Amino acid sequence: MTAINPLKNADWEIDFYSRPILEANGKKRWELLITSTENFAGDEPFRWESICPAGEVNSIWLSKALNEALKEAKTNGWEQPSRLRFWRPSMKTMIKKATEKFGIDIVESRRAYSLHDWLSERERSFYPHQEGYIAGPL
């Protein structure tokens, strides 16, 4: 008899915000980053990213993107998170509206350490190599 591997479970940490990159049309790049909270079980975190066109930054786009992320997570052996942590107060309304249909609680918290680590890594080694990168404030 084959043992069934249980799905991995962790909260998610989310950032949906502009990045230090100008697109060819002169608008800031908006990016959705999702990572699972570190679970100390040795599992690789679930990470998902998507670029959002500047003209579509709203809860509708975010809800569709979250749905895609949830499908990919399930394919990769992850349960739907019960909580979604975010740390930008300005995004609370949009995130709340986008997550309503999924039944995921949202928590405004600076304790999004996995996300902060990933953002720091991207700021050092990813964004500076992207076309349109702007060093310093936009």
ABEGO torsion letter per residue (X at the ends): XBBBBBBBBBBBBBBBBBBABBBAAGBBBBBBBBBBBBAGAGBBBBBBBBBBBAAABBAAAAAAAAAAAAAAAAAAGBBBBABBBBABAAAAAAAAAAAAAAGBBBBBBABBAAAAAAAAAAAAAAAAABBGBBBEBX
